[in-house]
Amino acid sequence: MDIDERTARNRHEDLFFTNAILCMKTKGGLAGKVRGSWFRNCVSTFLKPLIEDIIQPKVVITLGEKATRSLLREYGHKGIKFRALVERESPIKVSGNTVVFPVFHCGSLGRRNRPFEQQKLDWLRIKGYLEGPYEESI
């Protein structure tokens, strides 16, 4: 896939990409340790209201397992293996007109757990959903 100015424009302004923690770490910079309580706090206090009350996207793409599990837990979805969530043909409905597509994180750990070629297929599945009549299927 080529990314240039034409393809970089958000033709699907109904998309919202997210990690689970929207706050800055106070120690250690980007490589600093993360506390489990931060996921719960950030999702319930910031991310869920951001999705439901402010952005109201049709599609949320969660970047990585922790983001996916944290967000879906907030909506009562528990106990499903992350890989199975990523490989689903259809997204997970969370509220109103909003669905979630989980993907492996594009960082080195994500690429180690899911090779680039498989990640590319995941993104193509999302593309197929977006190019279909997705508004009617939500």
C-alpha positions as CSV (number, residue, x, y, z in Angstrom):
1,M,0.0,0.0,0.0
2,D,1.2,3.5,-0.8
3,I,0.5,6.3,1.5
4,D,0.6,9.8,0.1
5,E,-1.4,13.0,0.5
6,R,-4.3,11.5,-1.4
7,T,-4.5,8.3,0.6
8,A,-3.7,9.9,3.9
9,R,-6.9,12.0,3.9
10,N,-9.5,10.5,6.2
11,R,-12.2,9.5,3.6
12,H,-13.9,7.8,6.5
13,E,-14.2,10.5,9.1
14,D,-16.3,8.0,11.1
15,L,-13.1,6.2,12.2
16,F,-11.4,6.6,15.6
17,F,-8.1,4.9,16.3
18,T,-7.1,4.5,20.0
19,N,-4.8,3.0,22.5
20,A,-6.3,2.5,26.0
21,I,-4.2,5.0,27.9
22,L,-4.8,8.5,26.8
23,C,-2.7,10.0,29.6
24,M,1.0,10.8,29.6
25,K,3.3,8.7,31.8
26,T,5.0,10.6,34.6
27,K,8.2,8.5,34.7
28,G,10.2,6.7,32.2
29,G,8.9,8.4,29.1
30,L,7.3,6.2,26.4
31,A,9.2,3.2,27.8
32,G,8.0,3.8,31.3
33,K,6.0,1.2,33.2
34,V,2.2,1.1,33.0
35,R,-0.1,0.3,35.9
36,G,-3.2,-1.9,35.3
37,S,-5.3,0.7,37.1
38,W,-4.4,3.2,34.5
39,F,-6.2,1.2,31.8
40,R,-9.4,1.0,33.9
41,N,-9.3,4.6,34.9
42,C,-8.5,6.0,31.4
43,V,-11.1,3.9,29.7
44,S,-13.9,4.6,32.1
45,T,-13.0,8.3,32.8
46,F,-11.8,9.5,29.4
47,L,-12.0,7.0,26.5
48,K,-15.6,5.8,26.9
49,P,-17.0,9.4,27.3
50,L,-14.8,10.6,24.4
51,I,-16.3,7.9,22.1
52,E,-19.9,8.1,23.2
53,D,-20.3,11.8,24.0
54,I,-17.8,13.7,21.8
55,I,-16.5,11.9,18.8
56,Q,-19.4,9.4,18.3
57,P,-17.5,7.4,15.6
58,K,-19.1,4.6,13.7
59,V,-15.9,2.5,13.9
60,V,-13.3,2.4,16.6
61,I,-10.0,0.6,15.9
62,T,-8.3,-0.5,19.0
63,L,-4.5,-0.7,18.7
64,G,-3.2,-3.7,20.6
65,E,-4.5,-6.3,23.1
66,K,-4.5,-4.1,26.1
67,A,-6.5,-1.3,24.4
68,T,-9.0,-3.9,23.1
69,R,-9.5,-5.7,26.3
70,S,-9.8,-2.5,28.3
71,L,-12.4,-1.0,26.0
72,L,-14.4,-4.1,25.5
73,R,-14.4,-4.9,29.3
74,E,-16.0,-1.5,29.8
75,Y,-18.9,-2.6,27.5
76,G,-19.2,-6.0,29.2
77,H,-17.3,-8.1,26.6
78,K,-15.0,-10.5,28.5
79,G,-13.2,-13.8,28.0
80,I,-12.7,-13.8,24.3
81,K,-9.2,-14.5,23.1
82,F,-7.6,-11.4,21.5
83,R,-6.5,-13.3,18.3
84,A,-10.1,-14.5,17.9
85,L,-11.4,-10.9,18.2
86,V,-8.9,-9.7,15.6
87,E,-9.8,-12.5,13.2
88,R,-13.5,-12.0,13.4
89,E,-15.2,-11.2,10.0
90,S,-17.4,-8.6,11.6
91,P,-16.7,-6.0,14.2
92,I,-18.0,-6.0,17.8
93,K,-20.9,-3.7,18.6
94,V,-20.4,-1.6,21.7
95,S,-23.0,1.1,21.8
96,G,-25.5,2.9,19.7
97,N,-24.0,3.0,16.2
98,T,-20.4,2.3,17.3
99,V,-18.5,-0.9,16.5
100,V,-14.9,-2.0,17.4
101,F,-12.3,-3.6,15.1
102,P,-9.4,-4.8,17.2
103,V,-6.0,-5.0,15.6
104,F,-2.5,-6.0,16.8
105,H,-0.4,-3.0,17.6
106,C,1.9,-2.0,14.8
107,G,4.9,-1.6,17.1
108,S,7.6,-4.2,17.3
109,L,5.8,-6.4,19.9
110,G,2.6,-6.5,17.8
111,R,4.6,-7.4,14.7
112,R,6.4,-10.2,16.6
113,N,3.0,-11.6,17.6
114,R,1.3,-11.1,14.2
115,P,3.5,-10.9,11.2
116,F,3.0,-7.9,8.8
117,E,1.3,-10.0,6.1
118,Q,-1.3,-11.1,8.5
119,Q,-1.8,-7.6,9.9
120,K,-2.2,-6.4,6.3
121,L,-5.1,-8.9,5.8
122,D,-6.7,-7.6,9.1
123,W,-6.6,-4.1,7.7
124,L,-8.0,-5.2,4.3
125,R,-10.9,-6.9,6.2
126,I,-11.6,-3.5,7.9
127,K,-11.4,-1.8,4.5
128,G,-13.9,-4.2,3.0
129,Y,-16.3,-3.5,5.9
130,L,-15.9,0.3,5.3
131,E,-16.5,0.0,1.6
132,G,-19.7,-2.0,2.1
133,P,-23.0,-0.7,3.3
134,Y,-21.7,-0.6,6.9
135,E,-24.1,2.0,8.1
136,E,-27.0,-0.5,7.6
137,S,-25.2,-3.4,9.3
138,I,-24.5,-1.6,12.6
